[in-house]
Amino acid sequence: MLRHPIRDRHIAVKLSTRNPPPGPFRRASWRSPLRGPWLTSVLGAALLSGIPVVFVTGLLSYVAYVPALGRNNLIGDPGLLDFYVFSWPTSPSWLYALTQGTHVTIGIALVPIVLVKLWSAMPKLFEWPPLRSPAHALERASLALLVSSTLFQFATGIFNAQLYYPWKFSFLSAHFYGGWVFIAAFVLHAVLKVPTMRRALRQRRLLDELRRGLDETQPETGDSELIPAAPSAPTISRRGVLGLTGGASLGLFALTAGQSIGGPLREISLLAPHGRDLGNGPNDFQVNKSARSLGITAADTGDDWRLIVAGGTNRIELTRAQLLAMAQRSYELPIACVEGWSTTQTWSGVRLRDLAVLAGVESFDELLVESLQEAGSFRRATLSPGQAGDRRSLLALRVNGADLSPDHGFPARIIVPALPGVHCTKWVNRLEFKRTTA
Amino acid sequence: MKLGRTYGAGTLHLLSHVAALALAAYAFTRIFAGGQPWNVVLWFVGAVVVHDLIAFPLYTGLNRLALGRGMRAVNHVRVPALLSGLMLLVYHPLILGLGDGRYERATTLSQDVYLGRWLLLCATMFAVSALLYAVRARRRQTS
């Protein structure tokens, strides 16, 4: 018997629409009287202003590594995803401290807003029927990708800031390209939803809503799927939810920001991974990777240590005493880590450009810095002529008037304004000024 | 419009979705090129499963439990509990001492302080909430 395809499909859809499986697929199971397009839109508007800041500062961190030079690029071939790369400047010296501090701190402060936004839009994830049309299928796929990449980016970033790596992939590459997966889904979602958001925001004024207590809290009205069909009585006001979300966000900011901003905030940044007080000595500031963790021993950095400067007309080898006998310069500069913390100290040592002159280097396209550390992704870094040639760029020998401690890179380390901390190579034993063009 | 009927939405809808999904797919090929593709997939899928099918039912379930018990002034419990949970969620690697000692080796600092600090933050928030509750109860009694 021949069946009528269209009529059959029609019946199938009708039956399944009428009978969603029990549980979250049934609209009546969503009871919170606070869910609705207005609340979701307020949270969406907050994310619409916060997320771009985190994304752009994330890209700037990639730019700050100057990936085009030497082996600085640790994420593999970026393909077309590095079109925005520009020559990272050395002024202002706090540039990387600002961009990366913003990336990590604002990222962490957005966590409660993301979670409440997900809570508010949760009924959308359990729509029935699950697929209504090809358009609906694409929409759901992109939404799933948005949720998944959001959680992935926040989790990997926050774990990295705590030096916790419970996965097998490379953090740098997964977090960088994961950012592109995320932004693709985020921009699409924003483009599709901004008109809905603006409509919903016109329904209520934020200030009016903030005046309403629990007794005056009513469900939103309209035909949105987010509004519950059978709401229960409210147990918290809408301003309560917004206040709690904003307060949680501010709280996380306060508990974290001190490691980046410093000053009195450092006292209350109780949970910041790198916000701790190490004492009052000249070397008592945050260590990113200790000498011990990288296998640097006293024998490596003792009297036999030499600095090789190559690439000029004369290849030279200098002892620490010879370096100390050269003109010493002193600058107060921040060192800022990719994990979002920074600290400003007074560094002194020899200008990198003075070493170039001493070695007979006339001009160079890049400076390769190598450490005596044998393991780790950052045992070498390549600096641009602009970075190596800045008058404040030092091969630092001392900090705050004392010799560098082993953990801060004794006998010598690189300090360059606005350079990411992991490129301020410690335990330097070789500099090579290179020409890559004829 | 023919496309609209079979597809279910307008042309712009189709184009923007294909563009975004193609960019995302390209970025995935770059992540996979970095190695361990199945582990990457596991984390992307696992994140949604953990949030949507474990964390969400868990916290809404706990909430229903609290409401079902007719707990008076439920927000005095919910608010400090949520904030404590949020801090633990964000900083659990430090608080629970995860990471096989990497933090301690790298920074030369002990990781133990974070558990204590988090517990004290919890204690403070619950105590403040209790205090507010007591003040309110007292005010209700006298009025």
Chai-1 contact restraints between the chains, C-beta under 6 A:
chainA,res_idxA,chainB,res_idxB,connection_type,confidence,min_distance_angstrom,max_distance_angstrom,comment,restraint_id
A,G76,B,A33,contact,1.0,0.0,6.0,A-B,restraint_1
A,G76,B,G34,contact,1.0,0.0,6.0,A-B,restraint_2
A,V111,B,V90,contact,1.0,0.0,6.0,A-B,restraint_3
A,S133,B,G8,contact,1.0,0.0,6.0,A-B,restraint_4
A,P134,B,Y7,contact,1.0,0.0,6.0,A-B,restraint_5
A,P134,B,G8,contact,1.0,0.0,6.0,A-B,restraint_6
A,A135,B,Y7,contact,1.0,0.0,6.0,A-B,restraint_7
A,A135,B,G8,contact,1.0,0.0,6.0,A-B,restraint_8
A,A135,B,A9,contact,1.0,0.0,6.0,A-B,restraint_9
A,A135,B,H13,contact,1.0,0.0,6.0,A-B,restraint_10
A,H136,B,G8,contact,1.0,0.0,6.0,A-B,restraint_11
A,L138,B,H17,contact,1.0,0.0,6.0,A-B,restraint_12
A,S142,B,H17,contact,1.0,0.0,6.0,A-B,restraint_13
A,L145,B,A24,contact,1.0,0.0,6.0,A-B,restraint_14
A,V147,B,V48,contact,1.0,0.0,6.0,A-B,restraint_15
A,S148,B,F44,contact,1.0,0.0,6.0,A-B,restraint_16
A,S148,B,A47,contact,1.0,0.0,6.0,A-B,restraint_17
A,S148,B,V48,contact,1.0,0.0,6.0,A-B,restraint_18
A,L151,B,A47,contact,1.0,0.0,6.0,A-B,restraint_19
A,L151,B,H51,contact,1.0,0.0,6.0,A-B,restraint_20
A,F152,B,W43,contact,1.0,0.0,6.0,A-B,restraint_21
A,F152,B,F44,contact,1.0,0.0,6.0,A-B,restraint_22
A,F152,B,A47,contact,1.0,0.0,6.0,A-B,restraint_23
A,I158,B,V90,contact,1.0,0.0,6.0,A-B,restraint_24
A,Q162,B,P93,contact,1.0,0.0,6.0,A-B,restraint_25
A,Q162,B,L94,contact,1.0,0.0,6.0,A-B,restraint_26
A,L163,B,G99,contact,1.0,0.0,6.0,A-B,restraint_27
A,L163,B,R102,contact,1.0,0.0,6.0,A-B,restraint_28
A,L163,B,Y103,contact,1.0,0.0,6.0,A-B,restraint_29
A,L163,B,A106,contact,1.0,0.0,6.0,A-B,restraint_30
A,Y164,B,P93,contact,1.0,0.0,6.0,A-B,restraint_31
A,Y164,B,L98,contact,1.0,0.0,6.0,A-B,restraint_32
A,Y164,B,G99,contact,1.0,0.0,6.0,A-B,restraint_33
A,W167,B,N39,contact,1.0,0.0,6.0,A-B,restraint_34
A,W167,B,W43,contact,1.0,0.0,6.0,A-B,restraint_35
A,K168,B,Q36,contact,1.0,0.0,6.0,A-B,restraint_36
A,K168,B,N39,contact,1.0,0.0,6.0,A-B,restraint_37
A,F169,B,Q36,contact,1.0,0.0,6.0,A-B,restraint_38
A,F169,B,N39,contact,1.0,0.0,6.0,A-B,restraint_39
A,F169,B,V40,contact,1.0,0.0,6.0,A-B,restraint_40
A,S170,B,G34,contact,1.0,0.0,6.0,A-B,restraint_41
A,S173,B,G34,contact,1.0,0.0,6.0,A-B,restraint_42
A,A174,B,I31,contact,1.0,0.0,6.0,A-B,restraint_43
A,Y177,B,A27,contact,1.0,0.0,6.0,A-B,restraint_44
A,Y177,B,R30,contact,1.0,0.0,6.0,A-B,restraint_45
A,Y177,B,I31,contact,1.0,0.0,6.0,A-B,restraint_46
A,W180,B,A27,contact,1.0,0.0,6.0,A-B,restraint_47
A,V181,B,A24,contact,1.0,0.0,6.0,A-B,restraint_48
A,V181,B,A27,contact,1.0,0.0,6.0,A-B,restraint_49
A,A184,B,A20,contact,1.0,0.0,6.0,A-B,restraint_50
A,A184,B,L23,contact,1.0,0.0,6.0,A-B,restraint_51
A,A184,B,A24,contact,1.0,0.0,6.0,A-B,restraint_52
A,L188,B,S16,contact,1.0,0.0,6.0,A-B,restraint_53
A,L188,B,A20,contact,1.0,0.0,6.0,A-B,restraint_54
A,T235,B,V74,contact,1.0,0.0,6.0,A-B,restraint_55
A,I236,B,N75,contact,1.0,0.0,6.0,A-B,restraint_56
A,A248,B,L83,contact,1.0,0.0,6.0,A-B,restraint_57
A,A248,B,L86,contact,1.0,0.0,6.0,A-B,restraint_58
A,L270,B,R117,contact,1.0,0.0,6.0,A-B,restraint_59
A,L271,B,Y91,contact,1.0,0.0,6.0,A-B,restraint_60
A,R276,B,L109,contact,1.0,0.0,6.0,A-B,restraint_61
A,V287,B,T107,contact,1.0,0.0,6.0,A-B,restraint_62
A,V287,B,T108,contact,1.0,0.0,6.0,A-B,restraint_63
A,K289,B,A106,contact,1.0,0.0,6.0,A-B,restraint_64
A,S290,B,T108,contact,1.0,0.0,6.0,A-B,restraint_65
A,S293,B,R105,contact,1.0,0.0,6.0,A-B,restraint_66
A,S293,B,A106,contact,1.0,0.0,6.0,A-B,restraint_67
